[in-house]
Amino acid sequence: PEMDFTSFVLSLSTTAMFHFGDLPDPVTKKADKNLAAAKQTIDILGMLQEKTAGNLTADEKNILDAVLFELRMRYVREKI
């Protein structure tokens, strides 16, 4: 499939979920948590949000905002 901005954001979101331990490693079949890697992915999305401000369609902005909100809240819950 063609890569567009929304697909890219969702791909990064899936990467963060993998690091939260939601998805098993395809090789080991184990789901391990790596909160540092999850935070790094969230930070990448935050940087993307900052650098693309004013250049996104309304739908792209809404997806990015929603994904970042959910991942940031998840990270806070995981840290407790």
N, C-alpha and C positions, 0 to 999 in steps of 0.2 A: 504493500500500500504506500501511497505517496505520503511523505512526511510534511505535515503542516505545523503551525505553532501549537494548536491544541493537542495534537498527537505528541509533540515533543514534551509539553507540560505533563500530560498524562503518563508518558514514559518515565519521566523523572519522579512522578508521584509513585509509580509502581516500584521504582528503585528504592524509594524511601520505605515503602511498605515491606519490601524484602528485608531491608535493614532493621525494621521493627520486629522481624520474625514472623510476619504474617504469611510468608510464602516459603516453602521449603527449597533448599538448594537442589537444582535438578540432578546433580551428581550424587551428593551424599544423602539426599532425601530428608535432611535435617533442617529445621527452621531455627536459626540462631539469631539472637539480637546483637546488633552493633549500633548502639545509640550515637556514637561519634560519627559513624558513616551516615546515619539517618540525618543528623544535624547538618552535616556537610551538604547533603542533597537539599535540605530545606534552605540552607544559606544560599546555595546556587539559584534556587527558585526565587529567593528574595532579591538577589542581585539582578536576575532577569527581570523581575517586576520593576525594580528601580531604573534599569537601563532602557526599558521599553515604554516607560510612562509617557502617555500622550501619543503613542504610535500603534496602539492596539485597537481592534474593533471592540465594540461593547461586549460581544460574546467572548472574545479572547480574554479581555480584562476580567470578566466575571468568572471564567474558568480558573484563571490564575489566582485571583483573589480567594475563591472558594477552596481551591486545593491548598494554598498556603495557610489559610485559616485552619482547616482540618488537620493538616500535618503539624502545625505549631501547637495546636491544642493536644494532639496525640503525644507529641514530644514532652510537653509539660506533664501529662498524666504518667508517662513512662518514667520520668525522672523522680516522681514522688515515691 
